[in-house]
Amino acid sequence: MFFTPLSIIPVLIGVSIASIGDVCRAPQGSGTCKSENSCMAGFTVIDACPNDPVGIKCCIQAACKDNSGQCLDKSRTSCAGGTWKTDLCPGGDNVQCCQKSTTPPKPPPPAAPVANPFVDYLRRLHGLAMGYKGDRPANQLVMEWLRHEEYNGIEWKALIGGVDDGFIEHVEKAGISSMATFKDPEYGLDVKISHLGACMNGVFVKGPASGTDTNRADVTGWGGDWMTFYGEWRRDSDDEPKGGKYCLDHMCNSVDDTTFKLRDLVEDADCYNVGMHLRANPNLKIADEMERVLAGGYKTRMKSFVEGRFKDRATAQAIAKDMLLPGDDVTVNAGRIRLVQQKGGFFVKLPLWLSDEDMDDLTKGFADRLFGIVQLENAASK
């Protein structure tokens, strides 16, 4: 995501006044004050919810240090379908890593070809684009329609150019309204169509960067999410000073409501994969490519994206670092500062000021998290 309006960052309430349902913080991580008996998907720590009745403790949900499973209280919870591993979780001896032998069952993929409302929507848009007398490719016009309501402000126009207003009017006259979301068949998440279209548009018109460099196409997708996620880490750095651990605990999961959650990664992966295919093969249609993804291509989307854009862990770490540091593009440099400050505050420590050690730790966490997700995907497809 990129250049969203500044928001007021809530004042974090200290643990000394935490109450039931509030966020609580402890050396082992952040959690929620709740009944000990209801903390079945994590583990509890004492003295982080001091104002609450007996039996109310800080329930922390944390991934294992190597991102191979979930940290659970072995004395209270079973590791059904998996095995317990020690030395991978914070807390006492009772808190151990539950490593599943396989990922949770996923809904069976639909038979291909699949009738999907979003695919049908894209086909209608593509048909209108083919009949529109303009100078832009039909696939690009469809992407511009998908993003035009939320991602066509002055910053986006500076980043990848504005939409074709004539085509927008053409679609509106045809009686087609915007579709907000569609259900992802793999994770069951509501994919945000405007973000998917904006990112795909960036990849399509700007193309890939070379080597370990980054460019505007990256900013429209994973790069913009990575910048705001950095700001969130700096905002929370008093509680978690290690950027690598913050990545493993909070990046690209379905629990934390960060600006780089699992839904964002799904959108970033699909927009990159589809955008690159369409850019390299002008005769392909956006509807056909998305149908391929939704009919089973999603089973290898993370591998295609991560290995296609980042190659390997060392390269991914270098690319993540380049995305955070100033370069020759003044538009991206200005946007980076704004996005980081949007989440971290005006006086946030910018990435340029990080020590080499902290930057290496942070970007290693980024790479480990992405390739860990690919490993889970590979295991699920076997």
PyMOL commands that set and color helices and strands:
alter all, ss='L'
color gray80, all
select helices_A, chain A and resi 15-17+36-38+117-130+138-147+154-160+165-173+193-206+216-235+243-250+262-280+286-294+297-310+313-324+330-344+351-353+356-380
alter helices_A, ss='H'
color red, helices_A
select strands_A, chain A and resi 23-26+29-35+43-45+56-60+70-73+82-85+95-100+181-183+190-192
alter strands_A, ss='S'
color yellow, strands_A
deselect
rebuild
show_as cartoon
